[in-house]
Amino acid sequence: MISQSWVNHGNELKLFLPKEFNFQENIKYLARNHNECLFHIDNNCIYKAIPIGEETPIIEVRSEDKNHLMIRFLGDSKPTCEKMSDAVARYVGEWFDLERELSPFYSMAEKDPLLSKTVKSFYGLRIIGIPDLFEALCWGILGQQINLSFAYTFKRRFVEKFGRCVMHNGVTYWVFPSPKDIAGLPLEELESLRMTKKKSEYLIGVAQQMADGKLSKEMLLDIGDHKRAEKMLVQIRGIGPWTANYVLMRCLRYPSAFPMDDVGLQNALKLLLGKDKKPNKEEIMKLAVNWTNWESYATFYLWRLLY
C-alpha cells in the first residue's frame, strides 16, 4: 500500500493522488447508470452525502490536476473538527482505492494477452469501492440473477423507502439505510418494493446479524485472508460465492477476490476471445493463470469493456 495523505486547503481538503490514477476514467465508471441514487455527477464533479457518526456532510469531489483531488463541503456541512475532516478524506480515499500501489498490477497486465490492451485503454481506473459493509452486502444481494439496470431500480426503491436524506439548494442527497433501519422490518415492507420473498428475507437476515454485532467489516478484515473471509460470508443465508467475492472485492479490498461466476466477467472474456459461448469456470481459471493476487483488478478492468 502507498501512503495517501491530505491537507486542509482553505475551505477544502486536498488529497494527494498516486501516479496510476485518472479521474476521468473513474468518473466514467461512476456515470455508467443514470438511475444511481447515492451520488450524482454534474460538470465533471461528484456530489455525495457521507454519513460520519452523527453528521452527514455533503461533499463535492473534483480534480483540478493529475496530482490532487479536491473535496469541497457544501452548505453548512463543513467539518467541525480535524477528526471529521480526516474521516471524510479517508472515506474518499477508500472509495477510490487511493492507497493501492498499482504498478505491480500493470506490470503483470501489460504481459497478459487478455489484459494488455484493456489496461492501456483504461489506465488509471481504480476499483470504485463501497466502503459500507451493509451497503455492499445489500447491493450484492439485490443484484443476484437480474440485470444491472433492474438492480439499480431495486436499489433506488430500497434507499428512498428506508434510507434518509439531507437537502442542499433544493437537491436531495440520499444515505443508504443502516442495519438497524432494516433489521426490525416485517417481510411485507420489502416485498412491497416488488422484491422476491427470498431476497427480502436475505436482506433482513443480514441486517439482523449486523445489528446484533454478529457480523462487521472489522471482523472480516481481522481475518486477514480472503478465503477465510469468503468462508465466513457464505455461511450467511443468501450469500453465495459470487456475492461473497463481490463484497470482498468492492468493500474489503482483497485484491485476490475473484467472482468467477460473474456474468459480466464471462461476457467480457467471450468478447475478447471472439467466442460464441461464455467460458466456463475451468476455462476462466486457465485464462486467469497470470492474475494471481490481482484477480479483483483484472475482473474490474474486464467489466469496463462492457460499457
C-alpha positions as CSV (number, residue, x, y, z in Angstrom):
1,M,0.0,0.0,0.0
2,I,1.2,3.5,-0.7
3,S,1.0,6.5,1.6
4,Q,-2.1,8.5,0.8
5,S,-2.4,11.9,2.6
6,W,-4.4,15.1,2.6
7,V,-4.1,18.6,3.8
8,N,-6.6,21.4,4.6
9,H,-6.7,23.8,1.7
10,G,-8.8,26.8,2.7
11,N,-12.4,25.6,2.9
12,E,-11.5,22.4,1.1
13,L,-9.5,19.3,1.6
14,K,-6.7,18.4,-0.9
15,L,-6.0,14.7,-1.4
16,F,-2.7,13.7,-2.9
17,L,-3.1,11.2,-5.7
18,P,-0.9,8.2,-6.7
19,K,0.6,8.2,-10.2
20,E,-1.6,5.5,-11.5
21,F,-4.9,7.4,-11.2
22,N,-7.0,9.0,-13.9
23,F,-10.1,11.0,-12.6
24,Q,-11.8,10.8,-16.0
25,E,-11.6,7.1,-16.2
26,N,-13.1,6.7,-12.7
27,I,-15.9,9.3,-13.3
28,K,-16.9,7.4,-16.5
29,Y,-17.4,4.3,-14.4
30,L,-19.4,6.2,-11.8
31,A,-21.6,7.6,-14.6
32,R,-22.5,4.3,-16.1
33,N,-26.1,4.2,-14.9
34,H,-28.4,7.2,-14.8
35,N,-30.5,5.6,-12.0
36,E,-27.8,5.9,-9.3
37,C,-29.3,7.4,-6.2
38,L,-26.4,7.7,-3.7
39,F,-24.4,10.3,-5.7
40,H,-24.7,12.4,-8.8
41,I,-22.3,13.9,-11.3
42,D,-22.5,17.3,-12.7
43,N,-20.0,19.3,-14.7
44,N,-17.2,16.7,-14.0
45,C,-17.8,16.9,-10.3
46,I,-19.2,14.2,-8.0
47,Y,-21.7,15.1,-5.3
48,K,-22.4,12.8,-2.3
49,A,-23.7,12.8,1.3
50,I,-21.4,10.8,3.6
51,P,-22.6,9.6,6.9
52,I,-19.9,10.1,9.5
53,G,-21.1,9.3,13.0
54,E,-23.9,11.7,13.8
55,E,-23.1,14.1,11.0
56,T,-23.8,13.9,7.3
57,P,-21.5,16.3,5.3
58,I,-22.4,16.8,1.7
59,I,-19.3,17.0,-0.5
60,E,-18.2,17.9,-4.0
61,V,-15.2,15.9,-5.3
62,R,-13.3,17.2,-8.3
63,S,-9.9,17.0,-9.9
64,E,-8.0,20.2,-10.8
65,D,-4.8,18.5,-11.9
66,K,-3.5,14.9,-12.1
67,N,-1.9,15.1,-8.7
68,H,-4.8,16.0,-6.4
69,L,-8.5,15.5,-5.7
70,M,-10.3,18.4,-4.1
71,I,-13.1,17.9,-1.6
72,R,-15.4,20.9,-1.0
73,F,-18.1,20.9,1.7
74,L,-21.4,22.2,0.7
75,G,-23.7,24.4,2.7
76,D,-23.4,24.1,6.5
77,S,-21.8,20.7,6.4
78,K,-18.2,21.9,6.9
79,P,-16.4,19.6,9.4
80,T,-16.5,20.8,13.0
81,C,-13.1,19.3,13.8
82,E,-10.0,17.7,12.3
83,K,-11.2,14.3,13.1
84,M,-14.2,14.8,10.9
85,S,-12.1,16.1,8.1
86,D,-9.9,13.0,8.4
87,A,-12.9,10.7,8.3
88,V,-14.1,12.3,5.1
89,A,-10.7,12.2,3.5
90,R,-10.3,8.6,4.4
91,Y,-13.8,7.7,3.0
92,V,-13.0,9.3,-0.3
93,G,-9.5,7.6,-0.3
94,E,-11.2,4.3,0.3
95,W,-13.9,4.9,-2.2
96,F,-11.3,5.4,-5.0
97,D,-8.8,2.8,-3.6
98,L,-6.1,5.5,-3.5
99,E,-3.8,3.6,-1.2
100,R,-3.4,0.8,-3.6
101,E,0.0,0.5,-5.3
102,L,-1.0,-0.5,-8.8
103,S,2.4,-0.7,-10.6
104,P,2.7,-4.5,-9.9
105,F,-0.8,-5.0,-11.4
106,Y,0.1,-3.0,-14.5
107,S,3.4,-4.8,-14.9
108,M,1.6,-8.1,-14.9
109,A,-1.3,-7.0,-17.1
110,E,0.9,-5.5,-19.8
111,K,2.3,-9.0,-20.4
112,D,-1.1,-10.7,-20.3
113,P,-2.8,-11.4,-23.6
114,L,-6.3,-10.6,-22.3
115,L,-5.4,-7.6,-20.2
116,S,-2.7,-5.8,-22.1
117,K,-4.9,-3.7,-24.4
118,T,-7.6,-3.2,-21.7
119,V,-5.2,-1.6,-19.2
120,K,-3.8,0.7,-21.8
121,S,-7.3,1.8,-22.8
122,F,-8.4,2.5,-19.2
123,Y,-5.1,3.3,-17.5
124,G,-5.7,5.0,-14.1
125,L,-9.1,3.3,-13.4
126,R,-9.4,2.1,-9.8
127,I,-11.8,-0.3,-8.2
128,I,-14.5,2.0,-7.1
129,G,-15.4,0.8,-3.6
130,I,-18.4,0.5,-1.4
131,P,-16.9,1.4,2.0
132,D,-20.0,0.5,4.0
133,L,-20.3,-3.3,4.5
134,F,-24.1,-3.3,4.8
135,E,-24.5,-1.4,1.6
136,A,-22.1,-3.7,-0.2
137,L,-23.9,-6.8,1.0
138,C,-27.3,-5.4,0.1
139,W,-26.0,-4.4,-3.4
140,G,-24.7,-7.9,-3.9
141,I,-28.0,-9.5,-2.8
142,L,-30.1,-7.0,-4.9
143,G,-28.0,-7.8,-8.0
144,Q,-28.4,-11.6,-7.8
145,Q,-29.8,-13.1,-11.0
146,I,-31.1,-9.8,-12.6
147,N,-29.5,-7.4,-15.0
148,L,-27.7,-4.3,-13.8
149,S,-30.4,-1.8,-14.8
150,F,-33.0,-3.6,-12.8
151,A,-30.6,-3.9,-9.8
152,Y,-30.3,-0.1,-9.8
153,T,-34.1,0.3,-9.8
154,F,-34.3,-2.0,-6.8
155,K,-31.6,-0.1,-5.0
156,R,-33.3,3.2,-5.6
157,R,-36.6,1.9,-4.3
158,F,-34.8,0.4,-1.2
159,V,-32.9,3.6,-0.4
160,E,-35.8,6.0,-1.0
161,K,-38.1,3.9,1.1
162,F,-35.9,3.1,4.1
163,G,-32.9,5.5,3.9
164,R,-32.7,9.1,5.0
165,C,-31.9,12.2,3.1
166,V,-30.3,15.6,3.5
167,M,-31.0,18.7,1.4
168,H,-28.9,21.4,-0.1
169,N,-30.1,24.1,-2.6
170,G,-33.2,22.1,-3.4
171,V,-31.2,18.9,-4.2
172,T,-31.9,15.7,-2.3
173,Y,-28.9,13.6,-1.2
174,W,-29.8,10.1,-0.1
175,V,-27.9,8.0,2.5
176,F,-28.1,4.2,2.5
177,P,-30.2,2.6,5.3
178,S,-28.4,1.2,8.3
179,P,-28.7,-2.4,9.5
180,K,-30.9,-1.1,12.4
181,D,-33.2,0.6,9.8
182,I,-33.9,-2.8,8.2
183,A,-33.4,-5.4,10.9
184,G,-36.9,-5.0,12.6
185,L,-38.9,-4.6,9.4
186,P,-41.7,-7.0,8.6
187,L,-41.1,-9.0,5.4
188,E,-44.1,-7.3,3.7
189,E,-42.3,-4.0,3.8
190,L,-39.6,-5.2,1.5
191,E,-41.9,-7.3,-0.7
192,S,-43.9,-4.1,-1.3
193,L,-40.9,-2.9,-3.4
194,R,-41.6,-5.9,-5.7
195,M,-38.6,-7.9,-4.4
196,T,-38.9,-11.6,-4.1
197,K,-39.7,-13.1,-0.8
198,K,-36.2,-14.7,-0.6
199,K,-34.3,-11.5,-1.3
200,S,-36.4,-9.7,1.3
201,E,-35.5,-12.5,3.8
202,Y,-31.8,-12.3,2.9
203,L,-31.7,-8.5,3.4
204,I,-33.4,-8.6,6.7
205,G,-31.3,-11.5,7.9
206,V,-28.0,-9.7,7.0
207,A,-29.3,-6.6,8.7
208,Q,-30.2,-8.5,11.9
209,Q,-26.7,-10.1,12.0
210,M,-25.0,-6.7,11.7
211,A,-27.4,-5.0,14.1
212,D,-26.8,-7.8,16.7
213,G,-23.0,-7.4,16.3
214,K,-22.5,-10.9,14.8
215,L,-21.1,-9.5,11.6
216,S,-19.0,-6.4,10.9
217,K,-16.4,-5.1,8.5
218,E,-13.8,-5.1,11.3
219,M,-14.4,-8.8,11.9
220,L,-13.9,-9.7,8.2
221,L,-10.8,-7.5,7.9
222,D,-9.3,-9.0,11.1
223,I,-9.4,-12.4,9.4
224,G,-6.7,-11.2,7.1
225,D,-7.2,-13.8,4.4
226,H,-9.8,-13.6,1.6
227,K,-10.5,-17.3,1.5
228,R,-11.3,-17.5,5.2
229,A,-13.4,-14.3,4.9
230,E,-15.3,-15.8,2.0
231,K,-16.0,-18.9,4.1
232,M,-17.4,-16.8,6.8
233,L,-19.6,-14.8,4.4
234,V,-21.1,-17.8,2.6
235,Q,-22.3,-19.2,5.9
236,I,-24.8,-16.4,5.8
237,R,-28.2,-17.2,4.2
238,G,-28.4,-15.6,0.8
239,I,-24.7,-15.1,0.3
240,G,-23.0,-17.5,-2.2
241,P,-19.5,-17.4,-3.6
242,W,-20.4,-14.6,-6.2
243,T,-21.9,-12.3,-3.6
244,A,-19.1,-13.0,-1.1
245,N,-16.3,-12.3,-3.6
246,Y,-18.1,-9.2,-4.9
247,V,-18.1,-7.8,-1.3
248,L,-14.5,-8.9,-0.7
249,M,-13.6,-7.0,-3.8
250,R,-15.6,-3.8,-3.5
251,C,-15.8,-3.4,0.3
252,L,-13.0,-5.3,2.0
253,R,-10.5,-4.6,-0.8
254,Y,-8.9,-8.1,-1.1
255,P,-7.1,-7.9,-4.5
256,S,-7.3,-11.7,-4.8
257,A,-11.1,-11.8,-4.5
258,F,-12.4,-13.4,-7.7
259,P,-16.1,-13.5,-8.6
260,M,-15.6,-16.2,-11.3
261,D,-19.4,-16.7,-11.6
262,D,-20.0,-13.1,-12.6
263,V,-21.9,-12.9,-15.9
264,G,-20.2,-9.6,-16.8
265,L,-16.8,-11.2,-16.5
266,Q,-17.9,-14.1,-18.6
267,N,-19.3,-11.8,-21.3
268,A,-16.1,-9.7,-21.4
269,L,-14.0,-12.8,-21.8
270,K,-16.4,-14.0,-24.5
271,L,-16.0,-10.7,-26.3
272,L,-12.2,-10.7,-26.1
273,L,-11.9,-14.3,-27.2
274,G,-14.3,-13.8,-30.1
275,K,-16.3,-16.9,-29.0
276,D,-19.9,-17.8,-29.4
277,K,-20.2,-19.2,-25.8
278,K,-19.2,-17.8,-22.5
279,P,-16.2,-19.6,-20.9
280,N,-17.0,-22.0,-18.0
281,K,-15.3,-21.9,-14.6
282,E,-12.5,-24.2,-15.6
283,E,-11.7,-22.2,-18.7
284,I,-11.7,-18.9,-16.7
285,M,-9.2,-20.4,-14.2
286,K,-6.9,-21.2,-17.1
287,L,-7.3,-17.8,-18.6
288,A,-6.5,-16.2,-15.2
289,V,-3.3,-18.1,-14.6
290,N,-1.2,-14.9,-14.6
291,W,-3.6,-12.9,-12.4
292,T,-2.6,-14.3,-9.0
293,N,-3.2,-11.7,-6.2
294,W,-4.7,-9.3,-8.8
295,E,-7.9,-11.2,-9.8
296,S,-10.2,-8.4,-8.5
297,Y,-8.5,-5.7,-10.6
298,A,-8.4,-7.9,-13.7
299,T,-12.1,-8.5,-13.2
300,F,-12.8,-4.8,-12.8
301,Y,-10.9,-3.8,-15.9
302,L,-12.6,-6.5,-18.0
303,W,-16.0,-5.3,-16.8
304,R,-15.0,-1.9,-18.2
305,L,-15.2,-3.3,-21.7
306,L,-18.9,-3.8,-21.4
307,Y,-20.0,-0.1,-21.1
